[in-house]
Amino acid sequence: MPVSLNRPARGSKLRETRSKSKTSKLSATKVENHRKRKKRTETGIPKWMARFLVGARWGIDGYMHYKPPRWTEEYEQMEVSDLCWRAKEDLEELFSRAYPTYAEEWEQKFAPHRQTARNATYRVRVSSYGRIGPSISSSLSPGLRERLFSSDDEAVREQASKEYHEIAGRLLKEEPRHAARALAFLIQWGAEYLENLYVRQPVLMKEVAKTRDLWPVNLGLRAKLVKDKRTFEVRRLAFARKYLTTLELNSACVFPSKHESGAQKLSKFKFAAEGLYEHLLLLKSNRMYFRRVTPWAKRLFALSVPMTKHNTAEWWSVAKDYLDERWEKSRKEFDPLIGKLQLSGKTPYESSIKTRIIDNELKQAFEGLAMHNL
């Protein structure tokens, strides 16, 4: 019987059925594998936290978040100077909490004979709940002060006392770390806003930076292998150079910064020379410091600012007269510098000490502060 051209053969139908079945099984396997893989890689992040590159549209173009000025009633009443002093006081409080034993260490080194009551130290104030203030107690544990002093139940008071000493010990140990981290965050954040202002308000920031000789910049450190040895490279150095150069930093600075942190080791005479130059600039800036204008004051007022290699001699002439007067009136002011001299076994003449201090060491350090003539 001839095979019809319009109907497929029986074998062909069977192969087609088997192919469909095989394809269906493969699809089901793929779906199952995809489901398992998705389950393994699913983050589980809540929807409100899962968005990627939030704020990228304006962040990439150099826009940061700024609140409108004078946004609240409190800020409406405050001038910039008020904000500055409040921020400075808050930062100083953070400094002191990061280094709570500074006052006691300073007294031991520079004023060992001062009679300080033991209960004046921070550790004693915190450790002794008899002197605890409401603010400290509430920050340690809500209701702790009431349980310590107001409860009629002795067992409650004993438990509260035990709780207080435990929490106070933890506070003394953990608060310096917390304060130091807060300082690092705030100052890094502030430097980042200065960088943003440099992008958004370049004219304004140049005007400010010109009058300063130091400027905060966020730098980083990255470890890398060089010939199988671990070394470190400072990140953002190229940016920092371009940033400070574009700001024209220190191009019109009148009051240079002093190095008081102790992190950068300086000669004691350079430290003294920086203080001397700053003091002379301060006296020069306001005639109200003088009850009468002396010939020396007239020479001071006539000096050009800043001190450069060109006018160093005039500056030193004024500075030396001031130092000679202070040596005669209050020689003890020079004791920190005299102690750094390497004196021979014989006690040198007073004039010899004065020459070495003022005419040699201080003069050399002072002239080293002069800017180059440009």
FENVEN-V405683 format. One record per residue. N is the residue number from 1. RES is the residue in one small letter. SS is DSSP state (@ for helix, = for strand, . for the rest). PHI is phi in whole degrees, -180 to 180 (999 if undefined). D_CENTER is the distance of its C-alpha to the mean C-alpha in Angstrom with 2 decimals. Layout:
# FENVEN-V405683
n	res	ss	phi	d_center
N	RES	SS	PHI	D_CENTER
N	RES	SS	PHI	D_CENTER
This chain:
# FENVEN-V405683
n	res	ss	phi	d_center
1	m	.	999	99.24
2	p	.	-66	97.09
3	v	.	-82	93.39
4	s	.	-74	92.32
5	l	.	-74	89.93
6	n	.	-93	88.18
7	r	.	-120	87.31
8	p	.	-70	84.91
9	a	.	-71	86.30
10	r	@	-63	85.70
11	g	@	-64	83.63
12	s	@	-64	81.35
13	k	@	-62	80.65
14	l	@	-65	79.79
15	r	@	-64	77.31
16	e	@	-65	75.62
17	t	@	-64	75.30
18	r	@	-64	73.83
19	s	@	-64	71.30
20	k	@	-63	70.14
21	s	@	-65	69.82
22	k	@	-65	67.78
23	t	@	-64	65.47
24	s	@	-64	65.01
25	k	@	-66	64.09
26	l	@	-64	61.52
27	s	@	-63	59.94
28	a	@	-63	59.72
29	t	@	-65	58.09
30	k	@	-63	55.51
31	v	@	-63	54.71
32	e	@	-66	54.37
33	n	@	-65	52.14
34	h	@	-64	49.94
35	r	@	-65	49.72
36	k	@	-67	48.74
37	r	@	-64	46.15
38	k	@	-64	44.61
39	k	@	-67	44.55
40	r	@	-70	42.77
41	t	@	-99	40.06
42	e	.	-65	39.61
43	t	.	-77	35.97
44	g	.	77	36.85
45	i	.	-71	33.76
46	p	.	-58	34.61
47	k	@	-59	35.56
48	w	@	-74	32.82
49	m	@	-113	30.18
50	a	.	-92	32.09
51	r	.	-67	31.51
52	f	.	-107	30.11
53	l	.	57	27.99
54	v	.	-67	27.54
55	g	.	79	26.52
56	a	@	-65	27.16
57	r	@	-60	29.48
58	w	@	-95	26.86
59	g	@	-66	23.81
60	i	.	-65	25.63
61	d	.	-88	26.41
62	g	.	85	22.82
63	y	.	-107	22.86
64	m	.	-109	20.07
65	h	.	-82	20.66
66	y	.	-125	20.74
67	k	.	-78	22.46
68	p	.	-62	25.12
69	p	.	-66	24.19
70	r	.	54	25.69
71	w	.	-74	26.34
72	t	.	-116	27.20
73	e	@	-64	29.33
74	e	@	-63	26.48
75	y	@	-68	24.45
76	e	@	-61	27.79
77	q	.	-91	28.06
78	m	.	-105	24.62
79	e	.	-87	23.92
80	v	@	-60	20.72
81	s	@	-63	20.41
82	d	@	-63	20.85
83	l	@	-63	18.06
84	c	@	-62	15.72
85	w	@	-68	16.76
86	r	@	-67	16.69
87	a	@	-63	13.14
88	k	@	-63	12.20
89	e	@	-65	14.47
90	d	@	-66	13.18
91	l	@	-65	9.58
92	e	@	-63	11.54
93	e	@	-65	13.64
94	l	@	-66	11.00
95	f	@	-56	10.05
96	s	@	-68	13.84
97	r	@	-75	14.56
98	a	@	-74	12.40
99	y	.	-135	14.40
100	p	.	-69	17.60
101	t	.	-97	19.87
102	y	@	-58	18.20
103	a	@	-59	20.86
104	e	@	-67	23.71
105	e	@	-65	22.59
106	w	@	-63	22.25
107	e	@	-64	25.72
108	q	@	-62	27.29
109	k	@	-86	26.27
110	f	@	-110	26.78
111	a	.	-143	29.06
112	p	.	-66	31.04
113	h	.	-92	34.04
114	r	.	-71	32.37
115	q	.	-86	33.98
116	t	.	-110	31.37
117	a	.	-63	32.78
118	r	@	-59	31.77
119	n	@	-75	31.16
120	a	@	-84	28.37
121	t	.	-73	25.95
122	y	@	-65	23.64
123	r	@	-61	25.22
124	v	@	-68	28.68
125	r	@	-61	27.91
126	v	@	-77	26.75
127	s	@	-74	29.45
128	s	.	-97	32.28
129	y	@	-71	33.15
130	g	@	-66	35.50
131	r	@	-114	32.56
132	i	.	-70	30.47
133	g	.	-89	29.54
134	p	@	-58	30.32
135	s	@	-67	26.73
136	i	@	-67	25.85
137	s	@	-65	29.15
138	s	@	-69	28.83
139	s	@	-74	25.42
140	l	@	-77	27.03
141	s	.	-163	30.23
142	p	.	-59	32.06
143	g	.	80	35.23
144	l	@	-66	34.48
145	r	@	-62	35.07
146	e	@	-64	38.37
147	r	@	-70	39.52
148	l	@	-75	38.66
149	f	@	-115	40.42
150	s	.	-102	42.62
151	s	.	-75	44.35
152	d	.	-88	47.95
153	d	.	-90	47.92
154	e	@	-63	47.20
155	a	@	-65	46.44
156	v	@	-66	43.74
157	r	@	-65	42.22
158	e	@	-64	42.31
159	q	@	-65	40.68
160	a	@	-67	37.99
161	s	@	-63	37.38
162	k	@	-63	37.08
163	e	@	-63	34.71
164	y	@	-62	32.56
165	h	@	-63	32.22
166	e	@	-66	31.43
167	i	@	-71	28.67
168	a	@	-63	27.27
169	g	@	-63	27.07
170	r	@	-67	25.21
171	l	@	-63	22.77
172	l	@	-62	22.11
173	k	@	-84	21.50
174	e	@	-93	19.48
175	e	@	-62	17.40
176	p	@	-58	14.92
177	r	@	-65	14.33
178	h	@	-62	14.09
179	a	@	-66	11.62
180	a	@	-64	9.24
181	r	@	-64	9.80
182	a	@	-63	9.36
183	l	@	-62	5.87
184	a	@	-60	5.16
185	f	@	-63	7.69
186	l	@	-65	6.95
187	i	@	-74	3.99
188	q	@	-63	6.26
189	w	@	-63	9.04
190	g	@	-63	8.53
191	a	@	-64	8.62
192	e	@	-67	11.57
193	y	@	-67	13.25
194	l	@	-62	13.16
195	e	@	-63	14.88
196	n	@	-67	17.29
197	l	@	-65	18.11
198	y	@	-63	18.88
199	v	@	-78	21.38
200	r	@	-87	22.84
201	q	.	-131	22.78
202	p	@	-63	22.97
203	v	@	-65	25.02
204	l	@	-60	22.75
205	m	@	-70	19.58
206	k	@	-64	21.65
207	e	@	-59	22.80
208	v	@	-75	19.34
209	a	@	-68	18.03
210	k	.	-57	21.25
211	t	.	-90	20.58
212	r	.	-122	17.23
213	d	.	-102	17.02
214	l	.	-127	13.38
215	w	.	-149	11.57
216	p	.	-74	8.40
217	v	.	-136	10.02
218	n	.	-80	9.66
219	l	.	-115	11.80
220	g	=	-134	13.54
221	l	=	-135	16.14
222	r	=	-133	19.64
223	a	=	-86	22.53
224	k	=	-151	26.01
225	l	=	-99	29.47
226	v	=	-125	31.06
227	k	.	55	34.63
228	d	.	66	34.03
229	k	=	-115	31.14
230	r	=	-79	27.63
231	t	=	-128	25.19
232	f	=	-127	21.70
233	e	=	-126	20.82
234	v	=	-82	17.60
235	r	=	-86	17.50
236	r	.	71	17.24
237	l	@	-66	18.08
238	a	@	-63	21.05
239	f	@	-62	19.21
240	a	@	-60	16.59
241	r	@	-63	19.62
242	k	@	-66	21.49
243	y	@	-60	18.67
244	l	@	-69	18.01
245	t	@	-67	21.78
246	t	@	-65	22.69
247	l	@	-70	20.40
248	e	.	59	22.34
249	l	.	-58	19.31
250	n	.	67	20.53
251	s	.	-83	24.07
252	a	.	-144	24.65
253	c	.	-79	22.10
254	v	.	-104	23.70
255	f	.	-104	21.10
256	p	.	-69	19.21
257	s	.	-79	15.92
258	k	.	-94	16.41
259	h	.	-100	14.90
260	e	.	-112	14.35
261	s	.	-74	11.75
262	g	.	86	14.67
263	a	.	-72	13.11
264	q	.	-101	15.35
265	k	.	-71	18.86
266	l	.	-125	20.73
267	s	.	-62	24.28
268	k	@	-60	24.76
269	f	@	-75	26.89
270	k	@	-68	24.35
271	f	@	-60	21.94
272	a	@	-67	24.92
273	a	@	-66	25.86
274	e	@	-63	22.53
275	g	@	-64	22.95
276	l	@	-64	26.57
277	y	@	-63	25.95
278	e	@	-63	23.42
279	h	@	-66	25.99
280	l	@	-65	28.79
281	l	@	-63	26.99
282	l	@	-64	26.39
283	l	@	-63	30.08
284	k	@	-70	31.17
285	s	@	-76	29.35
286	n	.	-148	31.45
287	r	@	-70	35.06
288	m	@	-66	34.92
289	y	@	-71	33.63
290	f	.	-108	37.14
291	r	.	-70	40.22
292	r	.	-143	42.31
293	v	.	-85	41.60
294	t	.	-84	42.69
295	p	@	-56	43.63
296	w	@	-63	40.41
297	a	@	-62	38.39
298	k	@	-63	40.40
299	r	@	-65	39.48
300	l	@	-64	35.77
301	f	@	-64	36.04
302	a	@	-80	37.94
303	l	.	-69	35.23
304	s	.	-88	33.70
305	v	.	-118	29.96
306	p	.	-83	28.10
307	m	.	-74	29.60
308	t	=	-123	31.03
309	k	.	-60	33.42
310	h	.	-75	36.18
311	n	.	-115	35.68
312	t	@	-60	34.17
313	a	@	-62	37.48
314	e	@	-64	37.58
315	w	@	-63	34.07
316	w	@	-68	34.88
317	s	@	-60	38.18
318	v	@	-68	36.53
319	a	@	-65	33.83
320	k	@	-65	36.53
321	d	@	-61	38.64
322	y	@	-65	35.76
323	l	@	-66	35.05
324	d	@	-61	38.78
325	e	@	-66	39.05
326	r	@	-67	36.20
327	w	@	-63	37.85
328	e	@	-72	41.09
329	k	@	-87	39.80
330	s	.	-153	37.08
331	r	@	-62	37.09
332	k	@	-62	34.96
333	e	@	-63	31.87
334	f	@	-96	32.29
335	d	@	-56	32.61
336	p	@	-60	29.13
337	l	@	-84	30.25
338	i	@	-61	33.85
339	g	.	-65	32.76
340	k	.	-93	31.24
341	l	.	-75	34.56
342	q	.	-91	36.79
343	l	.	-89	39.97
344	s	.	-75	43.35
345	g	.	-61	45.60
346	k	.	-77	47.34
347	t	.	-72	45.61
348	p	.	-73	45.20
349	y	.	-64	46.36
350	e	@	-58	44.04
351	s	@	-65	44.47
352	s	@	-68	43.52
353	i	@	-64	40.20
354	k	@	-62	39.48
355	t	@	-62	40.35
356	r	@	-66	38.05
357	i	@	-71	35.10
358	i	@	-86	35.51
359	d	@	-78	37.77
360	n	@	-105	36.47
361	e	@	-68	32.93
362	l	@	-67	31.33
363	k	@	-62	33.30
364	q	@	-62	32.27
365	a	@	-67	28.54
366	f	@	-65	28.86
367	e	@	-66	30.82
368	g	.	-70	28.29
369	l	.	-82	25.79
370	a	.	-65	28.28
371	m	=	-80	27.55
372	h	.	-73	30.17
373	n	.	-73	32.89
374	l	.	-112	32.54
